[in-house]
């Protein structure tokens, strides 16, 4: 990519020309600088009639920036009636798109999504993935330490947290907690009316995290035992407890304890460390394929947060159980939905 294309404003000009110039019923007259705080002015002709569009360009397309752009465009329109406002960014989230539609503003992103509705013109494209993912922005929400903060917020979604309390509960620094707070605020996922930190829409936070999460980030060992999964799990938990090794049933194994309606044939458990002698004592051996229990060495100790004691053994918290299941196609998704509807949402 040429250097001038890396600049959001130059990239926006290029996208506008490519997208609007390809619409057969439109004549793109010009794309030029718009003095003031709306960066570009697009001049179009449709059926011989001229239409002007003021374009605000941002480096991020989260709801916070979309709302700022709407105010910016409204100020410009006040001095020039009939001008249609368009928000542009590398990628515009679904939440931002909803805000813009409600405010009667259009949007176009650099990934190929757009919605324009003015002067008898309607153009919409959606579903294109984010081709400009900002890894730093994702790390603010989904790095191991940031994920610890999310687990706390989602597990105690009704509680209002002070920064110091939240940091201590999650076991991370105040700076890390502040980064997560900023990332949530950009998406308007925090309750602005709360006298502290509380999620405004925990369902949206969890759904987005599930899309980013993959249980395979843990070290996964496929194992086999001649015993039933339940017997094997009970024996392994007892042995881990005797050695002081963190342990929690996960995935289907956890879901079946949280919701008896869930059935499973293949067990899954997090163990704080792998010890060959421990596996041997539990009657477990590693196999290449055909195993009936998966053992996971966690990518971060945060997976144990919110673990619960049940009559059938210690299980991961409902949030972690949901995340580990949501990525499984078919039965995993069904089990995740069961946990979400009957365990997680009632706590919210």
N, C-alpha and C positions, 0 to 999 in steps of 0.2 A: 504493500500500500504506500503510495506517495505521501510525503510529509504533510502536504496540504489537506489530504483526506483524513489524517488523524485528528485534525482540528474539528470539533463538532460543527462549527458554523460552515466551514467549507464542505464538510461531509453533507450537511443539511441541504446546501445549494445543489449539490450533485444529485441527491436523492429526489429532491423536488423536480428537477429538470427531467430525470429519468422516468419518474412515476407519472407526473402530470403530462409530460411530453408524449407519453405512450397512449394516452386516452384519446381515441379518435374523434370524439365530439367536442374536445376542448382545444383551444388555441392558447398556448403558453406564450404570452407576450414578453414577459421579463421576470427575472428574479434579481432583486437588488437590495442594497442596504436600506433599512428603515430607520431614520434618525430617532433616537430616544431609546426606551428600554424594550421595544420589540425589535428584534435584530434584522428581520427580513420583510420585504414587501413583495408579494407575488401578484402579478397582473395577468388575468385570464380573460379570454373571450369565449362566451357560450351563446350560440344562436345570435351572434352579432352584438351581444350585450356584454359590457365589461364588468368584471367582478374583481375586487381587490381582497387579498388575504394578508393579514399581519401574522408573522410567524415568530414564536418565542422558542429558542433553542436552549436546552439544558443538557448537561452531561449525564444525568440520571433521570429515569422515567418513573420513579416511585410516586405514590399519591401526594406526598408532601410537595414535591416539585411541580406536579401537575396543578395543584391548587394555587401555588405561587404564580405559575404561568398564566392561569385564568385571570387572576387579579391584575397581572401585568397587561394582558391583552384587553381586559375591560377598560383599563385606564386609557389605552391607545384608541379604543373604539369610541370613547367619549368625545374625543376631539376630531373624529373622522367617521361619522355615521355610515353604516352599510358595510364596514370592513369586517370580514369574517376572521375569527381567530383560530390559529392552528398551533398546537404544541408539538414540538419535535424533540426526540431524544434517541440514543442508540437502541433502547428497547423500552416499550411502554407497557407496564404491567396491567393486568386485568382490572385491578382496583383503580388505577389511574384512568383507564379508559372509561370506566363507569362515571367517575367524577366529571370528566370532560363532556360526556354525552349529556349529563344532567345540566351542565352549565351552557349547553348549546355551542360548545367549542369542538373543533376537529382535532385530529391527531394523525401523525405519520411518524413511524420510527424507521431506523436504518436497517431493521431486520426484515422489512417487507409488510408490516401491518399498518393499516390506516383506516380511518373513518372520517369522511368529509360529507357534510350535508348542508348545502346553502344554495340559494338562487336557482332551485330546480335541479341542482347537481347532487347526486348521491354516489359515492364510491366507498366501498368497504372491502377490506382484505384482512383476514385474521387467521390465527393458528400457526403463524411462522414462529419457530423457536428463536430464543435469544442468541443471535450470532455475535453479540458483543458482551458476553458475560464478564462481569468484573469480579475477578477472583478475590480481590481484597474485600469487596463488599460482601461476598458470600462467606468469607472467613469470619467476618464480624458476627455472623449468626450461627454458622455451622462448624466452626473449629471445635475440637474437643472441649476446650475450656468454655467457649461460648455456649455449647450445647448443655453444659452443666447448669447454666443460668436458665436456659429455656425449660429444662426439666423441672426446675423449681417453680417457675412461673406457671407452667401448665399443670403441675400436680396440685398447686395451691392457687388455682386461678381466681378464687373469690377474694383472696387476701390482698391487702394493700401493703406493699413492701417498701421499706426505707432502703436506700442504697447499701448502707453498711450491713443491715440485716440480710439482705439478699446475697451480698458478697460472701458473708460468713456461712450462710446456709449452703451456697453452691461450692464453697471452698475455692474461690478465685479472688483475684485482686479487684480493688475498686475500679481501676482503670479498665480491666476486662469487662466488668459489669457496665461501665459507662459506654463502652463500645457497643455492647448489645442493646442498651437503651437507645442509643442514637440510631442503630439500624432498624429497630422496631418503630421508632418515631417517624423515620422516613417513609415507612409503609403505613403509617397511621394505625398501628396495631396496639398502641397504648391508650388507656382510658385517660383522656386529658382532664376529666373532672375529678379524678382520684387524687388524694393528698399524698401521693407516692406512686410506686410502680404497680400497675395492675393491667392485665391484658384487656383490650376492648373487644377483641374477637379471637378467643383462643382456638376456635375451630379452624380459622384461616391460618393461624400460625402453625398448628399441628399438620394441616393438610400440605402446606408448602414444605415443611420440614420432611414429611414423608416422601415427597417427590425428590428431595435431594439425598435422602438417606439410603444406605445399602448396608445390610448386616454383614456383608462380606468384607467390610473394612476391618472387622475383627479377624483374628487368625482362626480359621475353621479347620477342625480335625474330624474326619468322618470315622466313626467307630462302630464296633459290633459287640453285642452281648447276647448270650444264649437266653438270658433272663428276659422277662417282659420289660418294656421301657419303664413302667412304674417301679418295678423292683430294682432295676439298675439305677434309676434316679435316686431312690431312697437310700440305697447303699452308698452311692457316691457322695451324697450330701452328708451322711453320717461320718464318712471318712474325712471329708474336707473340714467338717466342724472340729474333728479331733486334732487336726493339724493346723487349725487357725487360718485356713485358706478360704477366701470369699467364694460364695457359691450362690447361684440362683437359677431356678428353672426358667427357661425362656421360650419364646415362640409358641408353638402349639401346646407344649407342656405347661407353660404358664397360663395360656388362655383356657385350657381345660379345667384348671383349678379356679380361675376367676369366673368362668362361665361353663358350668357342667354340660351345656348343650354342645360345646365344641368337642369333637372326637379327634383322636390322633393315633398314629401307629409308629411314628418316628419321633423320638425324644430330642430335646435340645436343652442345653444348659450352659451358663457362663461359669467358668472356673477361674479363680485368680491366678493360678499357675498350673502348668502341666507337670506332673510327676509320674514317670513310668511305673514306679512301684505302687503308686496310688491307684492308677488305672488297673494294674494287675490285680490288686487286692479287691477291686470292685468287679472283677470279671470282665473287664473291657479291653479290647484290643483295637488298634488302628487298622483300617482296611482301605483299599483303593476305591472300592465302590460296594454298593449293596449294604451299607451300614444301616443300623436302626437307631442310632443316636448321634447327634452332632454336638461336639464340645467346642465352645468358643472361648478363646483367650481375648478378653475385651480390649478394644483399641484405646479405651480410657475407663478409669474406675467409675466414672459417672454413670455407667450403665446400671450400677447397683443402687443408685439413688431411688428411694421410694419402694425398695423391695418389701414384700409382705410375707408374713408367716401365715400359711394356710394349713388345714388338716392334711393336705397332700404334699406339703413341703414348702420351702421358701421359693417365692416366684419374683420375677422382675416386676417393677411397678407397672401400672396399666399403660402409662405413656410409652415406656420402653417396649412393653409387649406389643403394643399397636405398631410401633415403628418397625420392629423386627418382622412382623407378619405382613405389613402393607405391601412390601416389595415382592411377596410371593404371588404369582398369578394363580387365579382360580381359588382353591380352598384357603390359601393364605389371606387373600383379600376378603373372603367371606368371614373368616375368623376375626380379622382386624375390624371389620364393620360391626361385628357382634360386640367386641370389646368397646368400641367407640360409643355405640348407642346405649349399651346397658351398664357400662362401668364408668367410662370417662365423662360423658356428657352429664349424667346425673350429679356428678361432683362439681360441675360448673354452675 
